[in-house]
Amino acid sequence: MDTKTILNDATARMQKTVDFLEESLANIRAGKASVNVLNGVFVEYYGSQTPVSGVASVTVPDAKTILIQPWDKNMIRPIEKAIIDSNIGLTPSNNGESIRLSMPPLTEERRKELVKQSKAEAENARVSLRNARRDAVEAFKKAVKEGMPEDEGKDGESQAQKLLEKFNKAIDAAFDKKEKEIMTV
């Protein structure tokens, strides 16, 4: 294995970690309406489990409301039931045409819980980054034993450390952004 291959592998793993964190943070409800809240909600549609976005138009008309307009009016009841059963903490109300989800304002205590949850997600991502760095360093040590010049191996290890620092900054930025979003009243 050469330096480029090891570092490319580490970079790919670290990027996947950051992407996964950003997706996880997007699913944490911060008091603002977001279609991501419904990502884990599935409804029975012609015998298969389908995401709500697969059977309806999901929009955010304002900061506190999610509007779900089923393409088939018969889907209103099953969508309502799926939302209630999903435990996302929102109560649907329908007018026969569409379903509205109103985002309740978050209490200070709930905001702190969400920040704590976000911080835990960020810490899990940091652990994953450190694991990717450790694997890259081990790969360099193995490559040195198999004939790679020692200085090239040490250089590769320091580049792996620089990658870790770069992706840690991306995690910090994602967490800071989410924390600000949660704590903004």
C-alpha positions as CSV (number, residue, x, y, z in Angstrom):
1,M,0.0,0.0,0.0
2,D,1.2,3.5,-0.8
3,T,0.8,6.7,1.1
4,K,-1.9,8.1,-1.3
5,T,-4.1,5.0,-1.0
6,I,-4.0,5.0,2.9
7,L,-4.7,8.7,3.1
8,N,-7.5,8.5,0.5
9,D,-9.1,5.7,2.5
10,A,-8.8,7.7,5.7
11,T,-10.2,10.8,4.1
12,A,-13.2,8.9,2.7
13,R,-14.0,7.4,6.1
14,M,-13.7,10.8,7.8
15,Q,-15.9,12.5,5.2
16,K,-18.6,9.7,5.6
17,T,-18.5,10.4,9.4
18,V,-19.0,14.1,9.0
19,D,-21.8,13.5,6.4
20,F,-23.5,11.1,8.8
21,L,-23.2,13.6,11.7
22,E,-24.8,16.3,9.6
23,E,-27.6,14.0,8.7
24,S,-28.1,13.0,12.3
25,L,-28.1,16.6,13.5
26,A,-30.6,17.6,10.8
27,N,-33.0,15.0,12.3
28,I,-32.9,16.6,15.7
29,R,-35.9,18.9,16.0
30,A,-34.7,22.4,16.9
31,G,-38.1,24.1,17.2
32,K,-38.0,25.2,13.6
33,A,-40.2,23.3,11.1
34,S,-38.1,21.0,8.8
35,V,-39.2,18.2,6.5
36,N,-36.3,16.1,8.0
37,V,-38.5,15.6,11.0
38,L,-40.5,13.1,9.0
39,N,-37.5,11.1,7.7
40,G,-38.2,8.2,10.0
41,V,-42.0,8.1,9.4
42,F,-43.2,5.3,7.1
43,V,-46.8,4.6,6.0
44,E,-48.4,1.5,4.6
45,Y,-49.0,2.1,0.9
46,Y,-50.1,-0.7,-1.4
47,G,-48.6,-3.3,0.9
48,S,-45.2,-1.8,1.4
49,Q,-43.7,0.6,4.0
50,T,-43.2,4.0,2.2
51,P,-41.8,7.2,3.5
52,V,-44.4,10.0,3.9
53,S,-42.6,12.0,1.2
54,G,-43.2,9.1,-1.1
55,V,-47.0,9.4,-0.8
56,A,-47.5,13.1,-0.3
57,S,-46.1,16.6,-0.9
58,V,-44.3,17.7,2.2
59,T,-43.6,21.5,2.5
60,V,-42.8,24.1,5.2
61,P,-45.0,27.1,4.6
62,D,-43.6,28.9,7.6
63,A,-41.1,28.4,10.4
64,K,-43.6,26.7,12.8
65,T,-45.6,24.5,10.3
66,I,-45.2,21.4,8.2
67,L,-47.8,20.9,5.5
68,I,-48.5,17.4,4.2
69,Q,-50.7,17.1,1.1
70,P,-51.3,13.5,0.2
71,W,-51.6,12.7,-3.5
72,D,-54.3,10.3,-2.7
73,K,-57.0,11.6,-0.3
74,N,-57.5,8.1,1.1
75,M,-54.0,8.4,2.6
76,I,-54.8,11.1,5.1
77,R,-55.8,8.7,7.9
78,P,-52.9,6.3,7.4
79,I,-50.4,9.2,7.4
80,E,-51.9,10.7,10.5
81,K,-51.7,7.3,12.2
82,A,-48.1,6.8,11.1
83,I,-47.1,10.3,12.5
84,I,-48.8,9.6,15.9
85,D,-47.2,6.1,16.1
86,S,-43.7,7.4,15.2
87,N,-43.4,9.3,18.5
88,I,-41.9,12.5,16.9
89,G,-43.8,14.5,19.4
90,L,-46.1,16.3,16.9
91,T,-49.9,16.0,16.8
92,P,-51.3,16.1,13.2
93,S,-54.5,18.0,12.4
94,N,-56.3,17.6,9.1
95,N,-58.9,19.5,7.2
96,G,-59.9,16.7,4.8
97,E,-57.4,17.9,2.2
98,S,-54.1,18.1,4.0
99,I,-52.4,17.5,7.3
100,R,-50.7,20.3,9.3
101,L,-48.0,19.7,11.9
102,S,-47.5,22.7,14.2
103,M,-44.1,22.8,15.9
104,P,-44.5,23.6,19.6
105,P,-42.1,26.1,21.1
106,L,-39.3,24.4,23.0
107,T,-38.8,24.9,26.7
108,E,-35.4,25.9,28.0
109,E,-35.0,22.4,29.6
110,R,-35.9,20.7,26.2
111,R,-33.4,22.9,24.4
112,K,-30.6,21.9,26.8
113,E,-31.6,18.2,26.3
114,L,-31.4,18.7,22.5
115,V,-27.9,20.4,22.8
116,K,-26.8,17.5,25.0
117,Q,-28.1,15.0,22.4
118,S,-26.3,16.9,19.6
119,K,-23.1,17.0,21.7
120,A,-23.3,13.2,22.1
121,E,-23.7,12.8,18.3
122,A,-20.7,15.0,17.7
123,E,-18.6,13.1,20.3
124,N,-19.5,9.8,18.6
125,A,-18.4,11.3,15.3
126,R,-15.0,12.4,16.9
127,V,-14.5,8.8,18.1
128,S,-15.1,7.5,14.6
129,L,-12.6,10.1,13.2
130,R,-10.0,9.0,15.7
131,N,-10.6,5.3,14.7
132,A,-10.0,6.2,11.1
133,R,-6.8,8.0,12.0
134,R,-5.6,5.1,14.1
135,D,-6.3,2.7,11.2
136,A,-4.3,4.9,8.9
137,V,-1.4,5.1,11.3
138,E,-1.4,1.3,11.7
139,A,-1.5,0.9,7.9
140,F,1.6,3.2,7.7
141,K,3.4,1.2,10.4
142,K,2.6,-2.1,8.5
143,A,3.7,-0.5,5.2
144,V,7.1,0.5,6.8
145,K,7.6,-3.1,8.0
146,E,6.9,-4.2,4.4
147,G,9.5,-1.9,2.9
148,M,8.1,1.7,2.8
149,P,10.8,4.2,3.7
150,E,10.5,5.1,7.4
151,D,10.4,8.9,6.8
152,E,7.6,8.4,4.3
153,G,5.7,6.4,6.9
154,K,6.2,9.1,9.6
155,D,5.2,11.8,7.0
156,G,2.0,9.8,6.3
157,E,1.2,9.5,10.0
158,S,1.5,13.3,10.4
159,Q,-0.7,13.8,7.3
160,A,-3.3,11.5,8.9
161,Q,-3.2,13.6,12.1
162,K,-3.7,16.8,9.9
163,L,-6.7,15.1,8.3
164,L,-8.1,14.4,11.8
165,E,-7.7,18.0,12.8
166,K,-9.4,19.2,9.6
167,F,-12.4,16.9,10.0
168,N,-12.6,17.7,13.7
169,K,-13.1,21.4,12.8
170,A,-15.9,20.3,10.4
171,I,-17.6,18.5,13.3
172,D,-17.1,21.5,15.6
173,A,-18.7,23.7,13.0
174,A,-21.7,21.4,12.4
175,F,-22.2,21.1,16.2
176,D,-21.9,24.9,16.8
177,K,-24.4,25.6,14.0
178,K,-26.9,23.1,15.5
179,E,-26.4,24.4,19.0
180,K,-27.0,28.0,17.8
181,E,-30.1,26.8,15.9
182,I,-31.5,25.0,19.0
183,M,-30.8,27.8,21.5
184,T,-32.2,30.6,19.3
185,V,-35.6,31.4,20.7
